[in-house]
Amino acid sequence: MNQHFFSDMSVMLGRSMRHILRSMDTIFTVCITPIAMMLLFVYVFGGAIESGMDNYVNYLLPGILLIAIASGISYTAYRLFLDKQRGIIERFHSMPISRSAVLWGHVLTSVVSNAISVVVIILVALIMGFRSSAGVLSWLAVAGILMLFTLALTWVAAIAGLSAKSVEGASVFSYPLIFLPFISSAFVPTETMPSVVRAFAENQPVTSIVETIRTLLSSQPVGNEIWVALAWCVGILIVAYLFAVRAYKRKAA
């Protein structure tokens, strides 16, 4: 690793964050759809959905946060694709900086921008009546899981951004990720689903992550569910990281 890796990475992070700050509409765009869905499900469908909780927004919020993150990481793929297409990555590689710092700058920017989106959505949820009895440690655990989930999906986005042949191809990969929470326990309990759909819903990563966050926010014992959620996040993170680094090295060669 280059001895100046961290200083180089901070420069690349600052560069990417300036793009975000100059175009805050990207964060608002990421927030609009999840907030609209939260409003729709709480105030239109909420009365007809039996979630087992007195306040449906408490049940719904974890899934909405995951949808927001899945939507937000598509901008990482888009920005990486533009840097690749315009030759900016090659230009950075001709400079005396750590090559991987360029990639990490995009990844950490995704973590920061998605964290802002998550905070905005939680504030809206509070206005809508969301309440949590969770303590500081539980909230820190929720933040850690969301950060791991963001990192994992961001490396998936990096693969798409580095491998895509067009702008559309760089972002279209996020659509299945956005819709995955719909086939999980994010909106309704899995017990209400047909057997085949239920089997899929109960054995895909979103359900375990949603259930863990929901349990932490309601100050209930999490049991083994948290380890399943962490295993999914770490597993996806490692596999996606390895493939993204390989794709990045091919582009840098």
Backbone bond lengths (Angstrom), bond angles and torsions (degrees), N, CA, C in turn:
res aa  C-N    CA-C-N  psi(-1)  N-CA   C-N-CA  omega(-1)  CA-C   N-CA-C  phi
1 M - - - 1.462 - - 1.528 109.74 -
2 N 1.291 117.91 135.94 1.460 123.39 177.55 1.522 109.50 -57.28
3 Q 1.369 116.44 135.31 1.461 120.27 -177.51 1.526 112.49 -63.56
4 H 1.316 117.12 -19.48 1.459 121.26 179.10 1.527 111.84 -103.26
5 F 1.337 115.71 21.52 1.464 119.76 -174.44 1.528 112.19 -55.12
6 F 1.330 117.58 -48.94 1.465 120.37 -174.16 1.527 111.75 -68.00
7 S 1.319 117.62 -37.89 1.461 119.09 176.95 1.526 110.64 -68.89
8 D 1.348 116.28 -38.66 1.467 119.94 176.73 1.521 110.83 -64.34
9 M 1.349 115.25 -41.20 1.461 119.51 -179.54 1.525 110.88 -64.91
10 S 1.342 117.74 -38.76 1.461 120.42 179.16 1.526 111.05 -64.44
11 V 1.346 116.54 -35.30 1.462 119.89 176.90 1.531 110.21 -65.77
12 M 1.344 116.73 -44.37 1.463 120.53 179.36 1.525 111.53 -66.52
13 L 1.338 116.00 -36.68 1.463 119.86 176.38 1.529 110.37 -64.11
14 G 1.341 115.94 -43.59 1.468 119.68 178.23 1.511 111.58 -61.61
15 R 1.331 116.51 -39.69 1.478 120.34 178.50 1.523 110.57 -61.52
16 S 1.334 117.31 -48.39 1.461 120.70 -178.39 1.520 111.76 -67.39
17 M 1.332 116.89 -37.49 1.464 119.95 179.82 1.523 111.44 -67.30
18 R 1.326 116.92 -33.08 1.468 118.94 176.74 1.523 110.94 -63.36
19 H 1.332 116.33 -36.28 1.466 120.02 176.30 1.528 110.36 -62.83
20 I 1.340 115.64 -39.69 1.466 120.04 178.99 1.522 110.74 -66.16
21 L 1.327 116.01 -46.91 1.457 120.26 -176.05 1.525 112.44 -67.60
22 R 1.343 115.97 -29.22 1.462 118.87 177.58 1.517 111.84 -79.14
23 S 1.325 115.96 -13.84 1.467 120.14 -179.51 1.523 108.48 -136.98
24 M 1.337 116.02 68.75 1.466 121.49 -177.32 1.521 112.24 -65.26
25 D 1.331 116.54 -12.39 1.459 118.96 179.59 1.521 111.61 -62.18
26 T 1.340 117.62 -23.52 1.461 118.77 178.34 1.533 110.54 -64.53
27 I 1.337 116.54 -41.24 1.467 119.84 178.04 1.524 110.42 -67.85
28 F 1.330 116.93 -42.30 1.470 119.66 178.92 1.527 110.72 -63.79
29 T 1.338 116.43 -38.20 1.463 120.05 178.46 1.516 111.00 -62.99
30 V 1.336 116.11 -41.02 1.465 120.54 178.58 1.526 110.61 -63.77
31 C 1.334 117.18 -36.22 1.469 121.43 -176.62 1.517 113.51 -78.56
32 I 1.327 117.16 -32.07 1.465 120.68 -170.10 1.524 112.15 -59.31
33 T 1.335 117.75 -51.80 1.468 119.91 -176.21 1.527 112.20 -64.02
34 P 1.348 120.21 -48.70 1.473 118.45 177.57 1.527 113.13 -60.08
35 I 1.337 117.66 -39.13 1.462 120.05 179.24 1.531 110.11 -66.33
36 A 1.338 116.41 -41.78 1.469 119.96 177.79 1.530 110.82 -61.72
37 M 1.332 116.44 -40.64 1.464 120.29 177.96 1.525 110.83 -65.18
38 M 1.324 116.18 -39.96 1.462 119.69 179.00 1.524 110.83 -63.22
39 L 1.323 116.26 -43.56 1.462 120.19 177.03 1.531 111.26 -61.96
40 L 1.335 116.23 -43.64 1.457 121.23 -178.06 1.523 111.44 -63.63
41 F 1.329 116.28 -48.27 1.460 119.27 -175.96 1.520 112.08 -71.66
42 V 1.311 118.31 -34.76 1.462 120.36 -178.75 1.520 111.22 -74.57
43 Y 1.341 117.00 -47.71 1.460 120.39 -170.84 1.533 114.04 -94.55
44 V 1.336 117.94 -15.34 1.463 120.22 179.17 1.522 111.57 -110.18
45 F 1.347 116.52 -52.37 1.463 120.20 -176.75 1.520 113.67 -94.09
46 G 1.330 116.57 -18.94 1.465 120.36 -171.77 1.512 114.42 -56.00
47 G 1.326 117.73 -37.04 1.454 120.40 -178.59 1.516 113.67 -68.34
48 A 1.329 116.39 -21.37 1.468 119.99 -178.37 1.519 112.66 -98.71
49 I 1.330 118.00 -3.67 1.455 121.80 -176.98 1.520 109.53 -103.67
50 E 1.323 115.94 125.66 1.462 121.82 178.47 1.530 108.16 -94.78
51 S 1.324 116.16 99.21 1.465 120.64 -175.53 1.525 113.29 -97.45
52 G 1.331 116.79 -13.79 1.449 119.30 -177.06 1.518 113.24 87.16
53 M 1.345 117.26 1.44 1.462 122.06 177.75 1.520 108.79 -121.84
54 D 1.319 116.31 147.15 1.462 120.54 -178.37 1.525 111.63 -65.58
55 N 1.324 116.28 -36.73 1.460 121.30 -176.74 1.529 108.72 -112.38
56 Y 1.330 116.69 110.54 1.476 119.84 -173.99 1.518 112.42 -65.62
57 V 1.339 118.11 -30.35 1.462 119.60 -179.79 1.530 110.20 -64.12
58 N 1.338 117.52 -31.36 1.463 120.54 175.20 1.519 111.52 -63.94
59 Y 1.330 115.42 -37.99 1.464 120.93 178.35 1.525 110.96 -71.01
60 L 1.314 116.28 -38.53 1.468 122.72 -170.59 1.523 113.82 -79.53
61 L 1.335 118.02 -33.87 1.457 121.93 -168.56 1.535 114.95 -53.85
62 P 1.346 120.97 -45.75 1.464 119.07 -178.39 1.527 113.38 -56.42
63 G 1.316 117.64 -42.24 1.463 120.55 178.99 1.513 112.37 -66.41
64 I 1.329 116.68 -37.93 1.466 121.20 178.02 1.523 110.40 -63.05
65 L 1.321 117.29 -39.42 1.465 120.61 178.54 1.531 111.21 -63.49
66 L 1.322 116.89 -40.13 1.466 119.89 179.19 1.530 111.15 -67.73
67 I 1.325 117.07 -36.96 1.462 120.54 176.85 1.525 110.00 -63.64
68 A 1.332 116.91 -42.08 1.470 120.80 179.06 1.525 110.96 -61.43
69 I 1.322 116.91 -42.33 1.469 120.64 179.41 1.522 110.49 -66.26
70 A 1.330 116.71 -44.03 1.467 120.20 178.94 1.518 111.72 -61.32
71 S 1.335 116.45 -33.30 1.460 120.72 176.54 1.525 111.21 -74.30
72 G 1.320 116.93 -40.55 1.459 121.20 -175.55 1.514 114.26 -67.70
73 I 1.336 117.65 -32.96 1.468 118.93 -176.49 1.531 112.52 -70.27
74 S 1.328 117.67 -15.46 1.471 119.02 178.45 1.520 111.04 -63.79
75 Y 1.348 117.07 -27.11 1.466 119.92 178.38 1.526 111.53 -68.94
76 T 1.323 117.17 -28.00 1.465 120.18 175.00 1.517 110.29 -64.58
77 A 1.328 116.33 -45.62 1.460 120.14 177.70 1.527 110.69 -61.33
78 Y 1.312 115.99 -41.42 1.471 121.22 -179.76 1.524 111.19 -62.92
79 R 1.342 116.66 -47.74 1.466 119.55 -178.44 1.530 111.87 -67.60
80 L 1.326 117.13 -37.79 1.462 119.97 176.91 1.526 110.96 -64.16
81 F 1.332 116.01 -41.35 1.458 119.98 178.96 1.526 110.54 -61.51
82 L 1.337 117.27 -43.42 1.462 119.99 179.77 1.525 111.21 -63.88
83 D 1.335 117.56 -41.40 1.464 120.48 177.90 1.524 110.84 -62.17
84 K 1.327 115.83 -39.26 1.471 119.90 179.04 1.523 110.41 -69.06
85 Q 1.333 116.69 -45.94 1.466 120.97 -176.38 1.523 112.14 -64.93
86 R 1.325 116.76 -37.30 1.463 120.83 -177.12 1.528 113.36 -85.49
87 G 1.321 116.90 -1.23 1.454 120.36 178.73 1.516 114.22 78.78
88 I 1.348 116.62 13.45 1.465 119.99 -177.49 1.523 110.94 -69.72
89 I 1.334 116.61 -37.17 1.465 119.60 179.04 1.527 110.43 -62.14
90 E 1.341 116.80 -44.94 1.467 120.14 177.89 1.526 111.47 -62.29
91 R 1.325 116.63 -36.14 1.461 120.34 178.65 1.520 110.93 -64.76
92 F 1.337 116.72 -42.04 1.462 119.72 177.20 1.530 110.98 -64.51
93 H 1.333 115.51 -37.18 1.461 119.02 -179.00 1.526 112.19 -66.76
94 S 1.318 117.25 -22.42 1.468 120.29 177.45 1.531 112.04 -79.36
95 M 1.338 116.34 -7.22 1.460 121.39 179.90 1.529 109.97 -97.37
96 P 1.319 117.53 158.91 1.475 121.12 -179.44 1.529 112.42 -77.80
97 I 1.330 116.73 61.93 1.465 121.56 177.60 1.514 109.09 -129.17
98 S 1.319 115.76 161.00 1.455 120.72 177.74 1.526 109.79 -64.82
99 R 1.318 115.92 129.19 1.469 119.25 -176.74 1.520 111.97 -64.82
100 S 1.322 116.74 -40.83 1.464 118.96 -177.38 1.527 112.41 -70.66
101 A 1.343 117.75 -16.16 1.470 120.48 179.35 1.518 111.52 -61.88
102 V 1.334 116.73 -32.51 1.467 121.08 179.29 1.529 109.74 -62.27
103 L 1.315 115.86 -47.10 1.459 121.29 -178.60 1.532 110.89 -67.18
104 W 1.329 116.85 -43.50 1.455 120.67 -179.58 1.525 111.69 -65.76
105 G 1.328 117.03 -31.15 1.456 119.68 176.55 1.519 111.58 -59.89
106 H 1.343 116.84 -42.96 1.466 121.14 177.54 1.532 110.97 -65.95
107 V 1.333 116.17 -41.88 1.466 120.39 -177.06 1.525 111.15 -64.34
108 L 1.321 117.29 -46.96 1.459 120.13 -178.71 1.528 111.82 -68.84
109 T 1.322 116.49 -31.69 1.466 119.57 174.55 1.524 110.11 -61.40
110 S 1.326 116.68 -39.62 1.462 120.82 177.46 1.517 110.90 -61.75
111 V 1.327 116.86 -42.23 1.469 120.58 -179.99 1.528 109.99 -62.25
112 V 1.332 117.54 -45.71 1.465 121.39 -178.09 1.532 111.33 -66.22
113 S 1.337 116.67 -47.94 1.470 119.72 -176.85 1.521 111.43 -66.43
114 N 1.328 117.16 -37.52 1.470 119.51 177.75 1.518 111.21 -70.34
115 A 1.334 117.26 -32.02 1.464 119.86 175.77 1.524 110.45 -63.31
116 I 1.323 116.92 -39.75 1.470 120.86 177.00 1.527 109.98 -62.29
117 S 1.341 116.69 -44.37 1.464 120.87 179.19 1.526 111.34 -61.33
118 V 1.325 116.69 -41.81 1.467 121.22 179.37 1.527 110.87 -61.81
119 V 1.322 116.64 -43.75 1.468 120.77 179.57 1.532 110.48 -62.34
120 V 1.335 116.62 -43.24 1.468 120.52 179.38 1.530 110.47 -60.45
121 I 1.320 117.08 -44.33 1.468 121.24 -178.40 1.520 110.83 -66.59
122 I 1.330 117.79 -39.53 1.465 120.50 178.00 1.530 110.43 -64.07
123 L 1.326 117.41 -39.12 1.465 120.53 177.58 1.528 110.99 -62.30
124 V 1.329 117.07 -41.91 1.466 120.56 176.93 1.528 109.93 -64.16
125 A 1.331 116.75 -40.91 1.465 120.53 178.76 1.527 111.32 -61.71
126 L 1.324 116.39 -37.74 1.473 119.85 177.20 1.524 110.99 -62.30
127 I 1.329 116.42 -39.99 1.460 120.45 177.35 1.529 110.46 -63.86
128 M 1.339 115.88 -33.75 1.462 121.33 -179.02 1.524 112.60 -80.44
129 G 1.323 117.59 -4.31 1.458 119.90 177.18 1.509 115.80 113.28
130 F 1.330 117.40 4.36 1.464 119.31 178.16 1.521 110.07 -63.67
131 R 1.323 115.81 132.86 1.455 121.21 176.77 1.535 108.81 -138.73
132 S 1.328 115.07 143.83 1.456 120.16 -179.24 1.521 109.73 -135.10
133 S 1.328 114.86 139.03 1.465 120.47 176.18 1.515 111.15 -98.09
134 A 1.332 117.12 11.16 1.463 121.47 -176.87 1.517 111.07 -68.14
135 G 1.328 115.03 145.79 1.452 120.78 175.88 1.521 111.26 -87.61
136 V 1.327 114.97 -175.51 1.464 120.54 -177.05 1.524 111.28 -61.34
137 L 1.325 117.63 -44.01 1.467 120.89 -177.81 1.536 111.11 -63.47
138 S 1.323 116.30 -39.69 1.473 119.58 178.89 1.518 110.94 -65.20
139 W 1.342 116.55 -41.51 1.460 119.75 177.99 1.527 111.07 -65.14
140 L 1.327 116.84 -37.86 1.469 120.09 176.94 1.529 110.46 -64.96
141 A 1.328 116.48 -38.14 1.462 120.06 177.12 1.526 110.75 -64.29
142 V 1.336 116.88 -41.90 1.463 121.17 176.85 1.527 110.33 -61.08
143 A 1.341 116.15 -45.41 1.465 120.27 179.23 1.522 111.03 -61.32
144 G 1.331 116.68 -40.48 1.462 120.17 179.21 1.518 112.50 -64.26
145 I 1.331 116.94 -42.58 1.469 120.66 179.31 1.524 110.27 -65.17
146 L 1.328 116.88 -43.72 1.467 120.02 179.21 1.535 111.06 -63.79
147 M 1.337 117.18 -37.40 1.457 120.15 178.26 1.528 110.76 -66.72
148 L 1.340 116.84 -42.56 1.463 119.95 177.24 1.526 111.28 -62.24
149 F 1.334 115.74 -42.45 1.461 120.81 178.41 1.528 110.53 -61.98
150 T 1.333 116.67 -42.06 1.464 121.21 178.66 1.525 110.79 -64.13
151 L 1.325 116.70 -45.18 1.467 120.41 178.99 1.530 110.96 -60.62
152 A 1.333 115.97 -44.79 1.460 120.02 -178.83 1.527 111.18 -60.28
153 L 1.343 116.72 -48.57 1.461 119.74 -178.56 1.525 111.72 -70.94
154 T 1.334 117.20 -29.73 1.463 119.59 178.98 1.522 110.91 -66.05
155 W 1.324 117.43 -38.30 1.472 119.13 176.86 1.525 110.98 -68.27
156 V 1.339 116.74 -32.27 1.474 119.41 172.19 1.528 109.30 -62.60
157 A 1.343 115.76 -42.38 1.462 120.63 178.35 1.523 111.20 -62.93
158 A 1.326 116.92 -36.22 1.464 120.39 179.18 1.521 111.00 -62.96
159 I 1.317 116.72 -39.26 1.470 120.22 177.04 1.520 110.08 -60.05
160 A 1.344 115.78 -45.92 1.466 120.42 -179.32 1.524 110.89 -64.16
161 G 1.315 117.37 -43.76 1.463 120.54 -178.16 1.512 112.94 -64.88
162 L 1.332 116.96 -36.02 1.461 121.27 -178.46 1.527 112.60 -80.88
163 S 1.337 116.47 -24.40 1.469 120.49 -174.77 1.526 113.29 -100.75
164 A 1.337 117.76 -16.95 1.466 120.97 -173.60 1.526 111.94 -67.42
165 K 1.327 115.52 151.53 1.463 122.13 176.73 1.526 111.99 -101.80
166 S 1.331 116.85 -8.73 1.464 120.55 -179.27 1.521 109.18 -149.27
167 V 1.331 116.09 165.97 1.462 120.84 178.01 1.524 110.33 -61.29
168 E 1.320 116.53 -41.69 1.464 120.87 -179.10 1.523 110.39 -62.72
169 G 1.339 115.67 -41.96 1.460 119.82 179.88 1.506 112.98 -65.49
170 A 1.339 116.56 -26.97 1.461 120.50 -179.74 1.520 112.66 -71.87
171 S 1.316 117.41 -25.65 1.465 119.76 -175.20 1.526 114.52 -112.82
172 V 1.327 117.63 -17.05 1.461 119.68 -174.49 1.527 112.03 -66.17
173 F 1.342 117.75 -23.14 1.456 120.87 -178.27 1.527 111.88 -60.67
174 S 1.344 116.64 -25.29 1.473 120.00 -174.71 1.526 113.04 -74.18
175 Y 1.328 117.98 -18.03 1.469 119.71 -176.96 1.526 113.25 -60.15
176 P 1.351 119.16 -47.82 1.475 117.83 177.02 1.522 112.47 -61.31
177 L 1.340 117.70 -33.55 1.458 120.91 179.50 1.522 111.00 -67.67
178 I 1.337 116.36 -37.24 1.466 120.68 179.45 1.526 110.75 -67.14
179 F 1.343 116.54 -37.00 1.468 119.77 -176.39 1.527 113.10 -86.89
180 L 1.335 118.05 -12.04 1.467 120.39 -179.79 1.526 113.10 -58.45
181 P 1.347 120.00 -38.92 1.469 118.96 177.44 1.528 114.73 -60.05
182 F 1.339 117.36 -23.01 1.464 119.06 179.01 1.522 111.59 -67.64
183 I 1.339 116.98 -24.95 1.465 120.62 177.64 1.522 107.43 -106.54
184 S 1.306 115.46 57.84 1.462 122.83 -179.65 1.515 107.30 -154.71
185 S 1.315 115.90 -168.54 1.463 119.67 178.10 1.522 111.67 -90.20
186 A 1.342 117.44 16.87 1.467 120.70 -176.86 1.521 112.70 -66.52
187 F 1.347 117.45 -35.38 1.458 120.99 -174.89 1.526 113.03 -110.95
188 V 1.319 116.53 -34.79 1.463 121.06 178.70 1.525 108.66 -141.55
189 P 1.334 118.23 155.12 1.467 120.08 175.38 1.522 110.93 -61.24
190 T 1.305 116.98 143.91 1.471 120.67 -177.94 1.530 111.90 -66.99
191 E 1.332 117.32 -19.50 1.476 120.12 -179.85 1.525 112.26 -62.35
192 T 1.334 117.61 -21.19 1.462 120.96 -177.56 1.531 112.37 -85.84
193 M 1.327 117.24 -3.99 1.466 120.72 -173.80 1.526 111.61 -92.13
194 P 1.347 117.48 155.44 1.465 120.40 172.35 1.523 110.16 -59.22
195 S 1.323 117.06 156.41 1.468 121.93 -169.91 1.528 113.53 -57.40
196 V 1.345 117.30 -43.44 1.463 119.91 -178.10 1.524 110.61 -67.34
197 V 1.328 116.36 -45.90 1.465 121.06 178.66 1.519 110.16 -63.93
198 R 1.322 116.18 -40.26 1.468 120.46 -179.92 1.525 110.95 -62.95
199 A 1.332 116.99 -41.13 1.465 120.50 179.44 1.525 110.95 -60.87
200 F 1.336 116.07 -41.77 1.466 119.42 177.61 1.522 110.80 -67.41
201 A 1.342 116.09 -45.62 1.467 120.83 -176.22 1.520 111.93 -60.87
202 E 1.324 116.62 -38.47 1.460 119.89 -175.81 1.520 113.00 -80.07
203 N 1.327 117.02 -10.18 1.468 119.57 -176.50 1.523 112.41 -122.95
204 Q 1.311 116.89 25.44 1.466 120.98 173.96 1.531 108.21 -115.87
205 P 1.327 117.34 157.39 1.477 119.94 -170.14 1.516 115.80 -61.41
206 V 1.324 118.58 -34.14 1.465 119.84 -174.24 1.522 111.78 -61.66
207 T 1.326 117.30 -40.39 1.464 119.96 -177.69 1.524 111.61 -61.14
208 S 1.326 117.75 -47.26 1.467 119.67 -179.28 1.525 111.45 -65.02
209 I 1.329 117.46 -37.59 1.465 120.85 179.32 1.522 110.45 -68.41
210 V 1.344 116.37 -45.86 1.465 121.19 178.65 1.526 110.69 -60.32
211 E 1.328 116.97 -46.84 1.461 120.42 -178.12 1.521 111.28 -63.58
212 T 1.323 117.24 -37.76 1.464 120.69 178.89 1.520 111.10 -65.39
213 I 1.329 116.74 -47.35 1.465 120.47 179.71 1.524 110.55 -63.55
214 R 1.319 116.67 -43.38 1.472 120.82 -179.59 1.530 110.64 -61.47
215 T 1.332 116.21 -42.35 1.464 120.72 -179.42 1.524 111.16 -67.13
216 L 1.336 116.62 -41.49 1.465 120.29 178.44 1.526 111.41 -63.13
217 L 1.329 116.79 -41.98 1.462 120.37 -178.06 1.525 112.68 -70.17
218 S 1.325 116.32 -22.40 1.465 119.89 178.77 1.529 112.25 -99.02
219 S 1.341 116.32 8.90 1.474 122.89 176.90 1.517 112.71 58.43
220 Q 1.331 116.53 38.09 1.456 122.02 177.00 1.528 109.49 -103.86
221 P 1.328 118.49 157.07 1.464 120.61 177.14 1.534 110.44 -63.21
222 V 1.316 116.28 131.14 1.465 119.48 -175.18 1.520 113.00 -84.69
223 G 1.314 118.93 -22.70 1.453 121.11 179.38 1.524 112.30 62.88
224 N 1.331 115.58 -145.46 1.469 120.93 -177.81 1.526 113.06 -81.74
225 E 1.340 116.65 -10.06 1.468 120.45 -175.85 1.525 111.65 -59.79
226 I 1.329 116.65 -34.98 1.460 119.50 -178.23 1.519 111.49 -65.98
227 W 1.336 116.84 -33.92 1.468 119.63 179.80 1.519 110.74 -72.45
228 V 1.329 116.28 -34.18 1.468 119.63 175.46 1.527 110.03 -64.89
229 A 1.347 115.73 -44.07 1.466 120.29 179.07 1.525 111.25 -61.98
230 L 1.326 116.73 -44.90 1.461 120.44 179.55 1.523 111.21 -64.95
231 A 1.333 116.35 -38.89 1.469 119.80 179.24 1.524 111.01 -62.76
232 W 1.345 117.06 -42.11 1.462 120.64 176.81 1.524 110.65 -61.43
233 C 1.334 116.59 -48.50 1.477 120.49 -176.84 1.521 111.43 -62.95
234 V 1.327 116.18 -47.83 1.473 120.00 -178.36 1.525 110.88 -67.47
235 G 1.335 116.95 -40.01 1.460 120.10 179.34 1.519 112.46 -62.33
236 I 1.335 116.53 -48.01 1.463 120.75 177.72 1.518 110.44 -62.54
237 L 1.331 116.58 -40.87 1.462 121.70 -179.64 1.521 111.71 -60.08
238 I 1.327 117.01 -47.31 1.465 120.57 -177.55 1.519 111.39 -65.87
239 V 1.336 116.28 -47.81 1.472 119.87 -178.46 1.525 110.91 -63.38
240 A 1.336 116.62 -46.58 1.467 120.48 -179.28 1.527 111.00 -64.52
241 Y 1.328 116.97 -39.34 1.470 120.72 178.90 1.530 110.85 -60.67
242 L 1.329 116.54 -46.09 1.463 120.14 -178.29 1.530 111.30 -62.90
243 F 1.328 116.53 -42.94 1.468 119.58 179.53 1.526 111.28 -69.13
244 A 1.332 117.20 -37.82 1.465 120.45 179.83 1.523 111.06 -66.22
245 V 1.327 116.79 -42.45 1.471 120.58 178.80 1.522 110.27 -64.01
246 R 1.327 116.66 -39.59 1.462 119.85 178.16 1.527 110.97 -63.79
247 A 1.329 116.38 -43.84 1.462 120.64 178.28 1.522 110.76 -63.99
248 Y 1.323 116.51 -38.33 1.464 121.44 -179.23 1.532 110.53 -67.02
249 K 1.320 116.44 -40.41 1.462 120.17 179.61 1.532 110.91 -66.01
250 R 1.328 116.36 -35.80 1.481 119.02 177.25 1.526 110.29 -64.14
251 K 1.336 116.37 -39.71 1.468 119.46 179.72 1.529 110.58 -70.87
252 A 1.330 116.28 -30.17 1.466 119.40 -177.51 1.525 113.03 -82.69
253 A 1.342 115.11 -15.79 1.473 118.60 -177.20 1.521 111.51 -68.84
